[in-house]
Amino acid sequence: MKKIATFLVGCLLAAVPVHSNATGLSLKELCAGEYAAKRIYGVNPLNDGESYSRLSDDHKQIITYSFKDGRQKDVLFDVSTARDVKLEKIDGYILSPDEKKMLIQTETKPIYRHSFTAVYYLYDIANRTLTPLSDNGPQQSPKFSPDGNLVGFVRDNNLFLVKLLFNNSESQITKDGKFNEVINGIPDWVNEEEFSTSCSFDFNADNTMIAWIRYDESKVSTFSFPWYKGSHPAKEQYAEYPGRYEYKYPMAGTTNSTVSVQTFDIKARVIRTMKLPLEADSYIPRIRFTSDPAKLAVFTLNRHQDCLEVYMANPRSTECKKILRDNVDKYVSENVFKNLVFYPNRFVLTSERDGYNHLYLYDLNGSLIKKAVGGQLIVKSFYGYDTADGSFYFSANPADDPMHTAIYRSDSKGKIEKLSAEEGDNSAIFSKNMKYYMNVYSNIRTPYVTTLCNRNGKTLKVLEDNQALVAKLNGQNLGTREFFQFTTGEGIQLNGYMVKPADFNPGKKYPVVMFQYSGPGSQQVLDSWGTGSMGGTLYEQYLAQQGFICVCVDGRGTGGRGTEFEKCTYLNLGYLEAKDQVETALYLGTLPYVDASRIGIWGWSYGGFNTLMSMSEGRPVFAAGVAVAPPTCWRYYDTVYTERFMRTPKENAAGYARGPISQADKLHGKLLICHGTADDNVHFRNSMEYAEALVQAGKPFMMLPYNNRNHNITGGNTRNHLYTSITNFFIENMK
């Protein structure tokens, strides 16, 4: 009866409307994206080095533009002029390497974070003909061969090949693919989620071979969650009886998929398995064919993820030779695979082996040619290597300035030059000849400004400055945004930002809402428009208009300061992170304008986990907290992510024993838990098991389940309901 009463109170609380400020922000408009800054998406640099293509905002055209001045040059595709097939709009496109053909993406249906199925059409740019890539059902992860005459794709866990020179003839390469058993050419759930990929196959340089990773997940345990009818969208098939979704999800310490690398000789139609000396529990995060058709690069990680090895496999002989071994302290960061790029006879790899993320150039034998970036610069993204003059282009932040990211060039002699002029957050897309780049700049007060620049950083054209948004926000009674630093009782200096009400009175005592994520390598305290729980610190501004001061602090374990700071939470997730959020609250309580008895905390996903850990740390500093989709026991989370930071439960029993569930009896403060019932990432089970622990500990709480929602908790009015509930909870318990 106590649980039911608590749940009903939560539902009633969520229904109470927040009083809006006529001259302030509207929460409903915020959740609907009406204050979203404009970005230029889908930019694809073209082979001429002078142009790029992108999908029009109305999704009806694919247009090319000049990198030099931003002018429109050509229309590659138009739904109104395409022949043979009539389309209203398209979802995306893939250009062939020779840019004579493209795959047009339609009828997209998301699966997980990166994966989706779609119906693709093959478009001939010269004659404007549009033909189905396949008549046998939707496809996943299609890819052109280097000569553009072949297309590989996956359907129903099997790999297929379409030969464009033979009247688009379709053949099936693999036949053992089966849902929840064997997957060919696309990753299983955990490899997709934690290694950020949706494609696991590649063509060789002379178009004679295709290679892929085969995932045998038959021994991986199955997880299921219920489907109800719901709405937005409604699942009519469950109108009378609920259904369920089942998929393979390996939890920490359990069995992973067995992975292998296979190749297909396109002419001989022979499948071979590479003789990869792989430990039974190892991962294959990436495979890439090199400029040599007989060399397939296979990247492997041991289960502890502290040793990256690169093998060169011969796709015909199946022999594999180890060319590189990179041992790092504690674990290899996932961004290694995001920044992996191959060039003729060489490749670029990042590594944290010396304590900072740096760039290294290797030949195809694994010999180090040079360390391209060193010192205390921390590389965020690698943009390209100019083979003509030996320069490397990348974004990075200095280790002593984690809040600011700039665009840099390292020349052939190792001299590093900063190209971006504005201080804040900068990211780039370079032309293929590295002659130009598109720069996206912002800071915490300035929405995204997109410019075209030459290779020396000179601005050539402003494409978007978001002045319409700036004008719209000027009348919204926004408060001040400022950065600060403080030193904890343990002598740790932490960075934070603070949003104060527009009518801030230093003689008044304000309640504070702290927001954080706190996960390994993450950063929330950035001088960027993306800062805050909605970006632009706009939700924080909304709370400020309700009378709160909003604060965010990056504690130990977060990124941008080097591996010593980032990896100090290894094997003990949540312990130091919670201490630092408690220390933040204690520091804030010393400020003359903060009411120390009215400090709240909230977060999503890992931020929800650390909200619970911070409220159970032992020092009763938080009056209220909100945990959205929180992991509550690391035994419930997946192998790759959890073991990267915690190893297995068998190896680290003490680390796994510490968590929100085991510390439920220490919870202090009012608590609201929000979670989607169809969360395939952090399962709803986490909140249910934690709720049971709170009940048995006699701790009151409120809980909001969101029907059929995944980890993002969106659809219809859902996001507005969620944020209204969070806001009202803090108003009811801290104002």
Secondary structure, 3 states (H helix, E strand, C coil): CHHHHHHHHHHHHHHCCCCCCCCCCCHHHHHCCCCCCCCCCCCEECCCCCEEEEECCCCCEEEEEECCCCCEEEEEEECCCCECCCCCCCCEEEECCCCCEEEEEEEEEECCCCCEEEEEEEEECCCCEEEECCCCCCEEEEEECCCCCEEEEEECCEEEEEEHHHCCEEEECCCCCECCCEEECCCCHHHHHHHCCCCCEEECCCCCEEEEEEEECCCCCEEEEEECCCCCCCCHHHCCCCEEEEEECCECCCCCCEEEEEEEECCCCEEEECCCCCCCCCEEEEEEECCCCCCEEEEEECCCCCEEEEEEECCCCCCEEEEEEEECCCCCCCHHHHCCEEECCEEEEEECCCCCCEEEEEECCCCEEEEEECCCEEEEEEEEEECCCCEEEEEEEECCCCCCEEEEEECCCCCEEECCCCCCEEEEEECCCCCEEEEEEEECCEEEEEEEEECCCCEEEEEECCHHHHHHHHCCCCCCEEEEEEECCCCCEEEEEEECCCCCCCCCCEEEEEECCCCCCCCCCCCCCCCCCCCCCHHHHHHHHCCCEEEEEECCCCCCCCHHHHHHHCCCCCHHHHHHHHHHHHHHHCCCCEEEEEEEEEEECHHHHHHHHHHCCCCCCCCEEEEECCCCCHHHCEHHHHHHHHCCCCCCHHHHHCCCCCCHHHCCCEEEEEEECCCCCCCCHHHHHHHHHHHHCCCCCEEEEECCCCCCCCCCCHHHHHHHHHHHHHHHHHC
